[in-house]
Amino acid sequence: MGKGAKKSGKSGKSAGKSAKKQAKEQAARDEARARLEADAPTAIGDIGGELRVSTGFVLADLDPSSTPGFSGDKALGAAALAASQAELADLLERLFAESTAGSRRSVLLVVQGMDTSGKGGIMRHVISVNPEGVKATAFKAPTEEELAHDFLWRVEKALPGPGQLGVFDRSHYEDVLIVRVHDLVPEDVWSKRYAQINAFEREVVAKGTTVVKVMTHISKDEQKTRLMERLERPDKYYKYNPGDVDERERWGDYMQAYQAVLDTTSTVGAPWYVVPADRKWYARLAVQQLLLEALRGMDLTWPPADFDVEAEKKRLAAG
């Protein structure tokens, strides 16, 4: 019994040391995280200004592994993303609250990019802060019903309502990208769509929607690496599409099509932002900051009460 008790005592002492060690390590991690989050804002520069497409922009000149407007590394980028989540959630809640008082304002985030360029990760890591006020639409190949209408018909139906953040995973731009690359309609049809898109977006903006258009720009080599990862991990098989390899053979055609989109549809009211996407952490941070920039510019306020606050306090207290 004595030996057993001693052994048990040693075990308990050892467990105590282990618990203390774990607590110390956790405290160190918490301190490091706090330092990172404190430093994160200073590493964020004018990301929107750096990424906004202006006259003369050449897609081929942008390094997909660069981090324009951010001077930190991956760890600092993750801290910056976390540090800004609360503000993003607050602004989105204000946007929704305004709609309860009659505001018609909304935000539309359009995310375009080659396969594996990180669009899904942006949805999970950036947009999930306020899913209640988000209307997300993933555009696939058009249905027979959609093909029976103008190409903008299904897009108009998916626009965000008052107080919402609408998110397009792919969009109406497929009709001047994949349609062009694969010759799905004659050139005299798709070439007119740039002007139609500009007119459509002007109308959307005029009705109170702030439009943020993002191209996630990945390199061909990085795409190959990500596709190979999907083939090497059983938990990623569901993401793999054999057709992606076929599309890689048209890479040059897609880059030309994207350049045409950027040249003709980056407008004052609905500019394009090209986000280097070889570093997933940077792409997520950049899109978050672009959304924050747009929301801050809306000067969102909490709506005033449409009832007598003091009278309601007295009624509640008396109840």
N, C-alpha and C positions, 0 to 999 in steps of 0.2 A: 504493500500500500504506500509505504514511504517513498519507494523508488518511483511508483506510478505517479504519486503526487508531485514528486520533483520533476518528473518528465512532463507532466501536465503543466506544471508551473513554467518550465522552460518554454513549452509550446505557446503558452499564453503570453509570456514575455516577448517571444519572437513575433507573435501576431501583433502585439502592441507596437513593436518597433516597425513592423511592416505598415501598420496603419498610419503611424507618425510619418514614415517616409513618404507614403502615398499623399498624405495631407500636405507635406512640405513640397512635393513635386507639383501638386495641383496649385498650391499657392504661387509657386514660381511661374507656372503656365499662365495663371490669371494675371500676375504682375507683368509678364511679357506681353500678354494680349492688351492690357491696359496701356502699356507704353506704345505699342504699335498703333492702337486706335487714337492715342493722343498725337502721334506723329503723322498719322495718315492724311489729315486735311492739308498739311503743309506740302505734301507730295502731289496734290491735285492742282493742276494748272487749268488753262483754258481748253479743256478737252473739246467742247463744242466748236470753238473757233479753229482748233487744229484739224478737226475732222470734217467740217462743213465743206461741201463741194462748191467751188467757185469757178469762174471762167478760166479756162486753160488747164483744168485739173486732168491729169493723166493717170489712169488706174494703174498702169504698168510701172509707174514711178514710185508707188507706195509699197513699202516693205511690210508684208503681212505679219511679220514677227515684231514689229516696232510697237512702241507704247506712247504715242503722241499725247502730250498734255499730262503725263504722269511720270514722275521721276523715281518712283519706288520699284521694289522687286515684287515677287509673287506674294510673300508674306505680308508686306505692307498693302498690297492691292486687296488681299482678302480682308484685312483689317479696315481698309477704307470702305469696302463694300458693306461690311457689318455696321460700321459707324454711321452710315448714311441711311440705313434701313428705316430707322424710326422717323426721320424727316420725310422720306418717301411715303410711308404709311400715313403720316399726319396730313400731308398735302392731298393725297388721294381721298382721305376721309373728308377733308374740307370741300373737295370737288363734289363729292356725293352729297354732302350736307347742303351745299348751295342749291342743288337741284330740288330739294324739298321745299325751297322757298321760291321756286319758279325759274331758276337759272337754266338756260339751255346749253350751257357750255360742257364740252367733253374733250377728251384727248384721244388721238389715234396714233398708235405706234405700228408702223409697217416694217417688218423684218424680212429682207430678201437675202439670199446667199446661195452659194453652191452647196451640194449635199455635204454633210458633216461639218458645216461651218459654225456650228454651235447654237443654232436657233433654239433647239429644245432646252439647252442648258440655260439660256437667257430666260425662258419661260419659268423654269424651276427656281432659279436662284435670284431673279430680279423681280419678276411680276408677282410672285406668290405672297408678297407682303400684304396684299389686300384683295384676296380672291373674290370677295363678295361684290366689289364694285368693278370687276373686270369682265369684259366680254371678249373672249378669245375665239378666233376662227382660224382653222387650218384649211387652206384652200387646196383641194385635190384636183384631179382631172375633172372637168365639168361633166355634169350629168346630161342626159338627153333633154330634160326640161330646161336646164341652164343654157344649153346650146341653141335652144329655140328662141332665146332672147339675145339682146345686145350683150357684149362681153362684160359691161359694167353693171348689169342687172343684179347678179348675185352679190356683187361687192356692195352695192347700195343697201341691200337688205341686211348686210352684216355690220353696217356702221354702228358705232356706239350711240347709246341713248344719252339723254341729259345726265350729267354726273358720273358717267362711266369712263373707264379707260378701255378703249378697244384695242385689241392686239391682233394683227394679221400675220400669221405664219405663212409666208408667201402671200401673193395678193394679185391685184389686177395687172401687175407688171409681168406676170407669167405670160400674158397675152402679147407682150413685145419681147419676150426672152425665149422661152421654150418654143413658142409658136414660130418665131423667126428662125431659130436654129434648126428646127425640124421641118421647116416649110409646110406648116400645117394649114396655112392660108396664104393666098397670093401676097406678094410684097405691097401691091397697091392698096391692100386692106390693112395689114399691120402697120404700114408706114404712116397711116392717118391716125393711128391710135395714140401717138404721142400727144398730139394737139387735143384729142378727146380727153385724155387723162388729165392734162393740165386744166382744161375747162371744168372737168368734174371736180378736181381738187380745189379749184378756186371757189366753187359753189359750196363745197363741204366746209371750207374755212369761213366763208361768209356767213354760214349758219351757226357758227360758234364752236367749231371743232379745231383744236390745235393739232397740226399734223407733224409727226416726227418720223422721217423715213431713214431707215438704216440698212446699209448693205454690209453684211459680215463677210469680210474679204480674207479668204484662206488661200494658202499656196497649194499648188498641185502636189508637192512633196508631202506636206502636212496632211492633205486629204488622204493620200495613199497610206500614211502611217495609221490614221484613224480607221480607215476601212480594214486594214490588216488586223488591227486590234479587235474589231468586231468578229473577224473570222477565227481569231485565236482564243476568244472567250465565249463559252457556251451561254453566259448570261447576256451576251451582246448579239447573239445570232438574230434575235427578233428585229434588231435595227438594220440588219444587212439586207441590201437589195441588189441582186446581181446586175440590175440595170444601171447601177451607179458606175460600174466599170465601163459600160458602153458609153455613158455620158462623158467620161473622162477623155474619150477619144475626140470629143468635140470641144475640148477646153478652150482652144483658141477662138472658136466661133462664139462661145459664151462670153468670153472676155470682151470681144468686139460688141456683142449685144448689150452687155452691161455698160460699156463706155458710151454707147449711143443713148441709153437710158439716162445716164448721169449728165450727158451733154444737153439733152433736150427737156428733161423734166425736173431739174433742180431749180426751183423757183424761189422767189423771195418769201412767198406765203407757205411754201411746202418744200423746204430744201432737203437735199440728200446729205447724209453723213456716212462716210465710208470708214468702217471700224476694222482695223487689222485684227484678224481672228485666229492667228496661229497660237497665240497664248489665250487660252480660254478665260483665265482669270481677268485678263485685261478687257476682253470683249464684254464680259458681264459688267465690269465696273464702268466702262465707257457708256454702255447703254443706260445704266442706272443714272449716271451723271447727266446724260442728255435728257432723260425724263425729268430729272430734278430741275434742270435749267428751264425746260418748257413750263413746268408747273409753277416755279418761282415767278416766272414772267407773267403769270395769269393773275397775280396779286389776290389769291384766294382768301376769303374771309368766312368766319362762322356766321350764319344767318341769325338775325336778332329774333328773340322770342315773339310769337304772334299772340301772346296771352300775358296777363298780369302776373309777373313772377312772384311778387310779394303776396298777392292774394292767394296764389296757389300754395305758397309756403304755409300760410295760416290755415288753409283748408286741410292740408296734409297733417299739420301738427294737431289740429283739432280732431282729426279722424281717429 
